[in-house]
Amino acid sequence: MASRVSSASGVYQIFNVRLPPGVVERIQAYVAHLNDTQPGIDANASMAARMLLMRALDQVEAEMGKGESKSGTRDPIRGKK
């Protein structure tokens, strides 16, 4: 059974993945970009990976013709679904 974790912005389910070499470094580069361009958000790798995954799923679902995202979550930076 998956674990659930609460944070200030909601409840999340823990989901572990294995990533190819270099992906963690790319996520860390995105963290640095977020922290440079969005002062005050204090982004970390978990937040960045979650944001990137949600954006990718929204794009793929749009390509599949599913319309609006089923994630129901908001982008923590821009406040958008």
C-alpha positions in Angstrom: 0.0 0.0 0.0 1.3 3.5 -0.8 2.1 6.0 1.9 0.4 9.4 2.0 2.2 12.5 3.1 0.6 15.8 4.1 2.2 19.2 3.4 1.0 22.8 3.7 -0.4 22.5 0.2 -2.2 19.2 0.5 -1.9 15.4 0.7 0.4 13.6 -1.6 0.9 9.9 -2.3 4.5 8.7 -2.4 5.5 7.2 -5.7 9.1 6.0 -6.3 10.6 5.8 -9.7 14.0 4.8 -11.2 15.4 7.5 -13.4 18.0 7.2 -16.2 21.5 8.8 -15.5 21.4 12.5 -15.9 17.7 13.1 -15.2 18.3 14.0 -11.5 20.8 16.6 -12.7 18.3 18.0 -15.1 15.7 18.2 -12.4 18.3 20.0 -10.1 18.9 22.4 -13.0 15.2 23.1 -13.1 15.2 23.7 -9.3 18.0 26.3 -9.8 16.0 27.9 -12.6 12.9 28.1 -10.5 14.7 29.6 -7.5 16.4 32.1 -9.7 13.3 33.2 -11.6 10.7 32.8 -8.8 12.3 34.3 -5.7 10.7 33.1 -2.4 9.3 29.8 -3.5 12.3 27.8 -2.1 11.8 25.0 -4.7 13.4 21.6 -4.1 13.8 18.5 -6.3 10.6 16.9 -5.2 8.5 20.0 -6.0 10.3 20.4 -9.4 9.8 16.7 -10.3 6.1 16.9 -9.4 5.6 20.1 -11.4 7.4 18.6 -14.5 5.4 15.4 -14.2 2.1 17.3 -14.0 2.9 19.5 -17.0 3.9 16.4 -19.0 0.7 14.5 -18.1 -1.4 17.5 -18.9 0.2 17.8 -22.3 -0.1 14.1 -23.1 -3.7 14.0 -22.0 -4.4 17.0 -24.2 -2.8 15.2 -27.1 -5.0 12.1 -26.4 -8.1 14.3 -26.5 -8.9 14.0 -22.9 -9.4 17.7 -22.6 -9.0 19.2 -19.1 -6.5 17.7 -16.7 -7.7 15.0 -14.4 -5.0 15.8 -11.9 -7.1 18.3 -10.0 -3.9 19.9 -8.7 -2.7 23.4 -9.1 0.7 24.5 -10.3 2.3 25.6 -7.0 4.1 28.4 -8.8 1.5 29.9 -11.0 -1.7 28.9 -9.2 -3.1 27.3 -12.4 -4.5 23.9 -13.0 
